[in-house]
Amino acid sequence: MAALATPSAGPARREPGGRGRLRIADRVYARIAARAARDALADVWRGRAERGGPPKVSVSAPGSTVSVRVSVDLPFPADLAALARTVRERITAQVGALTGTRVTEVVVVVERLVAGGGA
């Protein structure tokens, strides 16, 4: 009679977080941040004849945190501080939600003011 096979012990199972490491490329953070900045400003550009250019983003991701610098064009006249705050909050929320990475800083640089009203 043949002997029954017994399962081998094999390597010990580890929790998912202990199996390896996830590294997210800086360009991924930059793309998420650029999209978040565009989304944050979409309403203020709607209906205007002239619009600002796309945001320019650079990131630094040392360790388990990320720092973002975004250059944007803003409409004028407008509450620039409120718009910058909206961009900062949207980037922080989106990067955190999509990557699980804590955003330590978002610097918003206003590159250009675009004058003019609606179309």
C-alpha positions as CSV (number, residue, x, y, z in Angstrom):
1,M,0.0,0.0,0.0
2,A,1.3,3.5,-0.9
3,A,2.0,5.9,1.9
4,L,-0.1,9.1,2.1
5,A,1.8,12.3,1.3
6,T,2.0,14.7,4.1
7,P,2.1,18.4,3.5
8,S,5.5,19.9,3.9
9,A,5.9,22.7,6.4
10,G,7.4,25.1,3.8
11,P,8.4,28.6,4.5
12,A,6.5,30.4,7.3
13,R,3.7,32.7,6.3
14,R,4.1,36.4,7.0
15,E,1.6,39.1,7.2
16,P,1.1,41.1,3.9
17,G,3.0,44.1,5.3
18,G,6.0,42.0,6.1
19,R,6.4,40.3,2.7
20,G,8.2,43.1,1.0
21,R,8.3,46.8,0.3
22,L,6.4,49.1,-2.0
23,R,8.3,51.9,-3.8
24,I,6.3,54.5,-5.6
25,A,8.2,56.4,-8.3
26,D,8.4,60.2,-7.9
27,R,6.8,60.6,-11.3
28,V,3.7,58.8,-10.0
29,Y,3.4,61.3,-7.1
30,A,3.9,64.1,-9.5
31,R,1.2,62.9,-11.8
32,I,-1.3,62.5,-9.0
33,A,-0.4,66.0,-7.7
34,A,-0.8,67.6,-11.1
35,R,-4.2,66.0,-11.6
36,A,-5.3,67.1,-8.2
37,A,-4.2,70.7,-8.9
38,R,-6.1,70.7,-12.2
39,D,-9.2,69.4,-10.5
40,A,-9.0,71.9,-7.7
41,L,-8.9,74.8,-10.1
42,A,-11.4,73.5,-12.7
43,D,-14.3,75.5,-11.5
44,V,-12.5,78.8,-11.4
45,W,-11.4,78.4,-15.0
46,R,-14.8,77.3,-16.3
47,G,-16.4,79.9,-18.6
48,R,-13.2,82.0,-19.0
49,A,-11.9,83.0,-22.4
50,E,-8.3,82.5,-21.4
51,R,-7.1,79.8,-19.1
52,G,-3.9,79.0,-17.3
53,G,-1.4,76.5,-18.4
54,P,-1.0,73.0,-16.8
55,P,0.5,72.8,-13.3
56,K,4.2,72.0,-13.1
57,V,5.0,69.6,-10.3
58,S,8.2,68.4,-8.6
59,V,8.3,66.0,-5.7
60,S,10.7,64.8,-3.1
61,A,9.9,61.4,-1.5
62,P,12.4,60.7,1.2
63,G,11.5,57.5,3.1
64,S,7.8,57.2,3.8
65,T,6.7,60.8,3.2
66,V,6.4,63.1,0.2
67,S,6.9,66.8,-0.3
68,V,5.3,68.5,-3.3
69,R,6.1,71.8,-5.1
70,V,3.5,72.9,-7.6
71,S,3.5,75.9,-9.9
72,V,0.2,77.1,-11.1
73,D,-1.4,79.9,-13.1
74,L,-4.4,81.6,-11.4
75,P,-7.2,83.8,-12.6
76,F,-7.2,87.4,-11.6
77,P,-9.0,88.9,-9.9
78,A,-9.6,86.1,-7.4
79,D,-8.9,85.2,-3.8
80,L,-5.4,83.8,-4.5
81,A,-4.8,82.6,-0.9
82,A,-8.1,80.6,-1.0
83,L,-7.2,79.1,-4.3
84,A,-3.7,78.1,-3.2
85,R,-5.2,76.5,0.0
86,T,-7.7,74.6,-2.2
87,V,-4.8,73.3,-4.4
88,R,-2.8,72.3,-1.3
89,E,-5.7,70.5,0.4
90,R,-6.6,68.6,-2.8
91,I,-3.1,67.5,-3.4
92,T,-2.6,66.3,0.2
93,A,-5.9,64.4,0.1
94,Q,-5.4,62.8,-3.3
95,V,-1.8,61.7,-2.8
96,G,-2.6,60.3,0.6
97,A,-5.7,58.5,-0.5
98,L,-4.2,56.9,-3.6
99,T,-0.7,56.0,-2.3
100,G,-1.1,55.8,1.5
101,T,1.9,58.2,1.7
102,R,1.8,61.0,4.2
103,V,2.3,64.4,2.5
104,T,4.5,66.6,4.7
105,E,4.5,69.8,2.7
106,V,2.8,71.3,-0.4
107,V,4.3,74.5,-1.7
108,V,2.1,76.3,-4.2
109,V,3.9,78.8,-6.4
110,V,1.8,81.2,-8.4
111,E,3.7,81.5,-11.8
112,R,1.3,83.8,-13.6
113,L,-2.0,85.7,-13.1
114,V,-4.4,85.5,-16.0
115,A,-6.5,88.6,-16.2
116,G,-10.0,88.7,-17.7
117,G,-13.5,87.7,-17.0
118,G,-15.8,85.1,-18.5
119,A,-16.2,84.3,-22.2
